[in-house]
């Protein structure tokens, strides 16, 4: 056990959610007499077990509501488990919420010393590391201003810059990669890379970023419905998370859109013989953030269509249509004699996440729908970034061979 930093054994946790408020003694007695509990028991964690070795960069992933943040609070001794146990071998600093312990009416400088004290530093020790904290946060000009005058991004930078100075053996982080601007995220990346190389600390990271799991983590677990459903290799855990993401998006359907048909509809003697995603001329179902990509669709017709119109939707995991485009954008109608390869070059302004593509083609001359193929292709975008794809229409170019 000397090489184990954290041991989680058969941990379970539930919360009681009130169904109704007993506003009087009479209503409480009536409910008791009718054997009404007045609450619903929500099981958040169910018999969770795993070990984290010293020096591990350990990822905990799962959809919202899966129980991962509750698990992190149990590890940090904020919550107590109803069953099971957590053993900590070493000192631990939780960084569950950015800025906890900051006072908005104090200056940035005063908050550094306040948080330093909460982390166990003496005033002399904080004075020695003060310049490093301020340099990392890039807030030299603002340290004598009150924290309430800081932007949220400035507060985030200062909070994280203080937290990483903690002297503890184990650092527990919840969603830290989801905050801060792009330049600050690069600093966080450099910090995590340094920890990963020198093994000076054990890091437990809860994140929705599968790119971060693949880049930083030495091991990971996937939590779903309060249970560990996958553990070990971070690539395999990230892939399992993506599979859950896709399955849930299928169940959720297209919110606010017309109900789609599960099966492809062919109203013409034709077939789709290939549908590929290309990035840097290579086929892949994983697309790098901000790098443009292409869709290549090979279709075969048994009889020619002189005025075909092709269209695609790119839909995110929440069912929102992020791109709707057709050949009308720059090609108008296209003529297909027997077979053709239709290509769409797409500017990649999409956020990290899972997506699927709907494909359709019609005869513009007759108005006849030739093919409707929902979810013809699924793919993911990785890169721990958020873009404004819901607000901006990406540049698209259609071509045909």
C-alpha positions as CSV (number, residue, x, y, z in Angstrom):
1,X,0.0,0.0,0.0
2,X,3.0,2.3,0.2
3,X,2.7,3.2,-3.5
4,X,-1.1,3.9,-3.3
5,X,-2.0,7.6,-2.9
6,X,-5.8,7.1,-2.8
7,X,-7.8,3.9,-2.3
8,X,-11.5,4.0,-2.9
9,X,-13.3,0.9,-1.7
10,X,-17.0,0.1,-2.3
11,X,-18.1,3.7,-1.9
12,X,-21.9,4.5,-2.1
13,X,-23.7,7.8,-1.6
14,X,-27.3,8.9,-1.8
15,X,-29.1,12.2,-1.4
16,X,-32.6,12.9,-0.2
17,X,-34.7,15.1,-2.4
18,X,-37.8,16.5,-0.8
19,X,-41.1,15.9,-2.6
20,X,-43.2,18.4,-0.6
21,X,-42.7,20.9,2.2
22,X,-44.4,20.2,5.5
23,X,-45.6,23.7,6.3
24,X,-47.3,22.7,9.6
25,X,-47.1,20.1,12.3
26,X,-50.5,18.8,11.1
27,X,-49.2,18.0,7.6
28,X,-46.1,16.4,8.9
29,X,-48.3,14.1,11.2
30,X,-50.6,13.3,8.3
31,X,-47.8,12.4,6.0
32,X,-46.2,10.3,8.7
33,X,-49.5,8.5,9.3
34,X,-49.9,7.8,5.6
35,X,-46.3,6.4,5.5
36,X,-45.2,9.2,3.2
37,X,-41.5,9.9,3.4
38,X,-41.8,13.3,1.9
39,X,-38.6,12.8,0.0
40,X,-37.1,10.7,-2.9
41,X,-33.8,9.0,-2.3
42,X,-31.4,9.6,-5.2
43,X,-28.5,7.1,-5.4
44,X,-25.5,9.0,-6.7
45,X,-22.7,6.5,-6.2
46,X,-23.0,2.8,-6.3
47,X,-20.2,0.6,-4.9
48,X,-17.4,2.5,-6.6
49,X,-13.8,1.1,-6.2
50,X,-10.4,2.0,-7.6
51,X,-6.8,2.8,-6.5
52,X,-4.7,5.8,-7.5
53,X,-1.0,5.3,-7.3
54,X,1.5,7.9,-6.2
55,X,2.6,10.0,-9.1
56,X,-0.4,9.1,-11.2
57,X,-2.2,11.8,-13.3
58,X,-5.7,10.2,-12.8
59,X,-8.7,11.3,-14.8
60,X,-12.4,10.9,-13.7
61,X,-14.8,11.4,-16.5
62,X,-18.6,11.1,-17.0
63,X,-21.6,13.0,-18.2
64,X,-23.3,15.6,-16.0
65,X,-25.1,13.9,-13.2
66,X,-23.0,10.8,-13.3
67,X,-21.7,11.2,-9.8
68,X,-18.1,12.2,-10.5
69,X,-18.2,15.6,-8.6
70,X,-19.8,13.9,-5.6
71,X,-17.0,11.3,-5.7
72,X,-14.4,14.1,-5.8
73,X,-16.0,15.7,-2.7
74,X,-15.9,12.4,-0.9
75,X,-12.2,12.0,-1.8
76,X,-11.7,15.6,-0.5
77,X,-13.5,14.7,2.7
78,X,-16.2,17.3,2.1
79,X,-18.9,14.6,2.0
80,X,-18.9,11.3,3.9
81,X,-19.8,8.1,2.1
82,X,-22.8,6.1,3.3
83,X,-21.0,2.9,2.6
84,X,-17.4,2.0,1.8
85,X,-14.2,3.9,2.6
86,X,-11.6,6.2,1.1
87,X,-8.0,6.0,2.4
88,X,-5.6,8.9,1.7
89,X,-1.9,8.3,1.9
90,X,-0.4,11.8,2.0
91,X,-1.6,15.4,2.3
92,X,-4.3,16.5,-0.1
93,X,-5.4,19.9,-1.4
94,X,-8.8,20.1,-3.1
95,X,-9.5,22.6,-5.8
96,X,-13.1,21.8,-6.2
97,X,-14.3,25.3,-7.1
98,X,-12.3,28.2,-8.4
99,X,-12.0,31.2,-6.0
100,X,-13.4,29.5,-2.9
101,X,-12.0,31.5,0.1
102,X,-11.5,34.7,-1.9
103,X,-12.9,37.9,-0.4
104,X,-14.2,40.4,-3.0
105,X,-13.6,43.4,-0.7
106,X,-9.9,42.6,-0.4
107,X,-7.2,43.4,-2.9
108,X,-5.6,40.8,-5.1
109,X,-2.5,41.0,-3.0
110,X,-4.5,40.5,0.2
111,X,-6.4,37.6,-1.2
112,X,-3.1,35.8,-2.2
113,X,-2.0,36.0,1.5
114,X,-5.4,34.9,2.7
115,X,-5.5,31.9,0.4
116,X,-1.9,31.1,1.2
117,X,-2.8,30.9,4.8
118,X,-5.8,28.5,4.0
119,X,-3.4,26.3,2.1
120,X,-1.1,26.1,5.1
121,X,1.6,28.7,4.2
122,X,3.1,31.0,6.7
123,X,3.3,34.7,5.7
124,X,7.0,34.4,5.1
125,X,6.4,31.4,2.8
126,X,3.8,33.4,0.8
127,X,6.2,36.3,0.4
128,X,8.7,34.0,-1.2
129,X,6.3,32.6,-3.7
130,X,4.3,35.8,-4.2
131,X,6.1,37.0,-7.3
132,X,5.7,33.5,-9.0
133,X,2.0,33.6,-8.3
134,X,1.5,37.0,-9.8
135,X,3.7,36.3,-12.8
136,X,1.8,33.1,-13.6
137,X,-1.5,34.9,-13.2
138,X,-0.2,37.9,-15.4
139,X,-1.9,40.4,-13.0
140,X,1.1,42.5,-11.9
141,X,-0.7,45.8,-12.6
142,X,-3.9,44.8,-10.8
143,X,-2.8,43.3,-7.5
144,X,-3.6,46.4,-5.4
145,X,-7.2,46.6,-6.8
146,X,-10.1,45.0,-5.0
147,X,-11.1,41.6,-6.2
148,X,-14.7,42.7,-6.9
149,X,-13.3,44.9,-9.7
150,X,-11.6,41.9,-11.4
151,X,-13.2,40.2,-14.4
152,X,-14.2,36.5,-13.9
153,X,-11.2,35.5,-16.0
154,X,-8.8,37.5,-13.9
155,X,-10.2,35.9,-10.7
156,X,-9.8,32.5,-12.3
157,X,-6.2,33.1,-13.1
158,X,-5.4,34.3,-9.6
159,X,-7.2,31.4,-7.9
160,X,-5.5,28.8,-10.0
161,X,-2.1,30.4,-9.6
162,X,-2.4,30.3,-5.9
163,X,-3.7,26.7,-5.8
164,X,-0.9,25.2,-7.8
165,X,1.6,26.4,-5.1
166,X,0.1,24.0,-2.6
167,X,2.7,21.9,-0.7
168,X,0.4,18.9,-0.6
169,X,1.2,15.5,-2.2
170,X,-2.2,15.2,-3.9
171,X,-3.9,17.9,-6.0
172,X,-7.6,17.4,-6.7
173,X,-9.0,19.5,-9.5
174,X,-12.6,19.8,-10.8
175,X,-13.1,21.2,-14.3
176,X,-10.2,23.6,-14.1
177,X,-9.5,23.2,-17.8
178,X,-12.9,24.6,-18.7
179,X,-12.0,28.1,-17.5
180,X,-9.7,30.9,-18.5
181,X,-8.8,32.2,-21.9
182,X,-6.8,30.4,-24.5
183,X,-3.4,31.8,-23.4
184,X,-4.1,30.9,-19.8
185,X,-5.2,27.4,-20.8
186,X,-1.8,26.9,-22.5
187,X,-0.1,27.8,-19.2
188,X,-2.3,25.2,-17.4
189,X,-1.2,22.7,-20.1
190,X,2.4,23.5,-19.5
191,X,1.9,23.1,-15.7
192,X,0.2,19.7,-16.1
193,X,2.9,18.5,-18.5
194,X,5.6,19.4,-16.0
195,X,3.8,17.5,-13.2
196,X,3.3,14.5,-15.5
197,X,7.0,14.3,-16.2
198,X,8.5,14.8,-12.8
199,X,5.9,12.7,-10.8
200,X,6.2,15.1,-7.9
201,X,2.5,15.1,-7.2
202,X,-0.5,12.9,-7.6
203,X,-3.2,14.7,-9.6
204,X,-6.9,13.8,-9.7
205,X,-8.7,15.6,-12.5
206,X,-12.4,15.7,-13.2
207,X,-12.9,16.9,-16.8
208,X,-15.2,16.7,-19.8
209,X,-12.2,17.2,-22.1
210,X,-11.3,13.8,-23.7
211,X,-8.3,15.6,-25.3
212,X,-7.0,16.4,-21.8
213,X,-7.6,12.8,-20.7
214,X,-5.6,11.5,-23.6
215,X,-2.7,14.0,-23.3
216,X,-2.2,14.2,-19.5
217,X,-3.7,11.2,-17.8
218,X,-1.8,8.0,-17.0
219,X,-5.0,6.3,-15.9
220,X,-8.7,7.1,-15.9
221,X,-12.1,5.9,-14.9
222,X,-15.5,6.5,-16.5
223,X,-18.5,7.0,-14.1
224,X,-22.0,6.4,-15.5
225,X,-25.1,6.2,-13.3
226,X,-22.9,6.2,-10.2
227,X,-20.9,3.2,-11.2
228,X,-17.4,2.6,-12.7
229,X,-18.1,1.3,-16.2
230,X,-14.6,1.6,-17.6
231,X,-11.1,2.0,-15.9
232,X,-7.5,1.9,-16.9
233,X,-6.1,3.0,-20.2
234,X,-7.0,6.7,-20.8
235,X,-7.6,6.2,-24.5
236,X,-10.0,3.4,-23.9
237,X,-11.8,5.3,-21.2
238,X,-12.1,8.4,-23.5
239,X,-13.5,6.2,-26.3
240,X,-16.0,4.6,-23.9
241,X,-17.1,8.2,-22.8
242,X,-17.6,9.1,-26.5
243,X,-19.7,6.0,-27.1
244,X,-22.0,7.1,-24.2
245,X,-22.1,10.6,-25.6
246,X,-23.3,9.3,-29.0
247,X,-25.9,6.9,-27.5
248,X,-27.4,9.6,-25.4
249,X,-27.5,12.0,-28.3
250,X,-29.4,9.4,-30.4
251,X,-31.9,9.0,-27.6
252,X,-32.3,12.7,-27.1
253,X,-33.0,13.2,-30.8
254,X,-33.0,16.5,-32.6
255,X,-34.5,19.1,-30.1
256,X,-36.6,21.6,-31.9
257,X,-36.1,19.9,-35.2
258,X,-38.4,17.6,-37.2
259,X,-38.4,14.1,-35.9
260,X,-36.0,12.1,-38.0
261,X,-36.4,8.6,-39.4
262,X,-34.1,6.0,-38.0
263,X,-33.7,4.2,-41.3
264,X,-32.3,5.6,-44.5
265,X,-34.9,6.2,-47.2
266,X,-34.0,5.5,-50.9
267,X,-36.6,6.6,-53.5
268,X,-34.3,6.1,-56.5
269,X,-32.2,3.3,-57.8
270,X,-29.0,4.6,-56.1
271,X,-26.6,3.9,-53.2
272,X,-24.1,5.7,-51.0
273,X,-20.9,3.6,-51.4
274,X,-18.7,5.7,-49.2
275,X,-18.9,8.6,-46.7
276,X,-15.5,9.7,-45.3
277,X,-14.2,12.6,-43.2
278,X,-10.8,13.9,-44.4
279,X,-8.4,16.1,-42.4
280,X,-5.0,16.8,-44.0
281,X,-6.0,14.3,-46.7
282,X,-6.3,11.5,-44.2
283,X,-9.5,9.6,-43.2
284,X,-10.5,10.0,-39.6
285,X,-13.5,10.1,-37.4
286,X,-11.6,12.3,-34.9
287,X,-11.1,15.9,-36.1
288,X,-8.6,18.4,-34.5
289,X,-10.1,21.6,-33.3
290,X,-9.7,24.6,-35.6
291,X,-8.2,22.5,-38.4
292,X,-10.5,22.5,-41.5
293,X,-11.9,19.2,-42.8
294,X,-13.8,17.8,-45.7
295,X,-16.6,15.3,-46.3
296,X,-16.3,12.9,-49.2
297,X,-19.4,11.2,-50.4
298,X,-19.4,8.6,-53.1
299,X,-22.8,8.0,-54.7
300,X,-23.9,5.6,-57.5
301,X,-27.0,6.0,-59.6
302,X,-28.5,3.4,-61.9
303,X,-30.1,6.1,-64.0
304,X,-28.8,9.7,-64.4
305,X,-30.1,12.8,-62.6
306,X,-29.6,16.0,-64.4
307,X,-30.4,18.4,-61.6
308,X,-29.5,16.9,-58.2
309,X,-29.2,18.9,-55.0
310,X,-27.2,17.4,-52.2
311,X,-27.6,18.7,-48.6
312,X,-26.0,17.9,-45.2
313,X,-26.7,18.8,-41.6
314,X,-24.1,18.6,-38.9
315,X,-25.8,18.1,-35.5
316,X,-24.2,18.3,-32.1
317,X,-24.8,15.9,-29.2
318,X,-27.6,18.0,-27.8
319,X,-29.5,17.7,-31.1
320,X,-28.8,21.3,-32.3
321,X,-28.1,21.8,-36.0
322,X,-24.8,23.5,-36.2
323,X,-24.5,23.6,-40.0
324,X,-27.1,23.2,-42.7
325,X,-25.7,23.5,-46.2
326,X,-26.4,22.3,-49.7
327,X,-24.9,22.5,-53.2
328,X,-26.9,25.6,-53.8
329,X,-24.3,27.6,-51.8
330,X,-21.8,27.5,-54.6
331,X,-22.6,24.8,-57.1
332,X,-26.4,25.1,-57.6
333,X,-27.7,21.8,-59.0
334,X,-25.3,19.1,-60.1
335,X,-25.5,16.5,-62.9
336,X,-24.8,12.8,-62.0
337,X,-24.6,10.3,-64.8
338,X,-23.9,7.1,-63.0
339,X,-21.5,7.7,-60.1
340,X,-19.8,10.7,-58.5
341,X,-17.8,11.8,-55.5
342,X,-19.3,14.9,-53.9
343,X,-16.9,16.8,-51.6
344,X,-17.6,19.5,-49.0
345,X,-14.7,21.5,-47.6
346,X,-15.7,23.0,-44.2
347,X,-14.2,25.7,-42.1
348,X,-13.8,24.2,-38.7
349,X,-15.2,26.6,-36.1
350,X,-17.0,23.9,-34.1
351,X,-16.4,23.3,-30.4
352,X,-15.0,20.1,-29.0
353,X,-17.6,17.4,-28.8
354,X,-19.5,14.6,-30.6
355,X,-21.4,15.3,-33.8
356,X,-23.4,13.3,-36.4
357,X,-24.2,14.1,-40.1
358,X,-27.5,13.8,-41.9
359,X,-27.3,13.5,-45.7
360,X,-30.0,14.0,-48.3
361,X,-30.3,14.3,-52.1
362,X,-33.2,15.3,-54.3
363,X,-34.1,15.8,-58.0
364,X,-34.6,19.5,-58.2
365,X,-36.3,19.2,-61.6
366,X,-39.1,16.9,-60.2
367,X,-38.8,17.7,-56.5
368,X,-38.5,14.0,-55.8
369,X,-36.5,13.0,-52.7
370,X,-33.8,10.6,-53.9
371,X,-32.3,9.7,-50.6
372,X,-32.7,10.7,-46.9
373,X,-30.0,9.2,-44.6
374,X,-30.1,10.3,-41.0
375,X,-26.9,9.9,-39.0
376,X,-24.9,8.6,-42.0
377,X,-21.7,9.5,-40.1
378,X,-20.6,10.2,-36.6
379,X,-17.4,12.0,-35.6
380,X,-15.8,14.0,-32.8
381,X,-13.8,17.2,-32.5
382,X,-11.1,17.3,-29.9
383,X,-9.0,20.2,-28.6
384,X,-10.3,21.5,-25.2
385,X,-11.6,24.7,-26.7
386,X,-15.0,26.4,-27.1
387,X,-15.9,28.2,-30.3
388,X,-18.9,30.2,-31.5
389,X,-20.2,27.7,-34.1
390,X,-23.8,28.3,-33.0
391,X,-23.4,32.0,-33.8
392,X,-21.4,31.9,-37.0
393,X,-21.9,30.1,-40.2
394,X,-18.7,28.4,-41.3
395,X,-17.3,28.9,-44.8
396,X,-18.3,25.9,-47.0
397,X,-17.3,24.9,-50.5
398,X,-18.9,22.1,-52.5
399,X,-17.3,20.3,-55.4
400,X,-18.0,17.2,-57.5
401,X,-15.8,14.7,-59.4
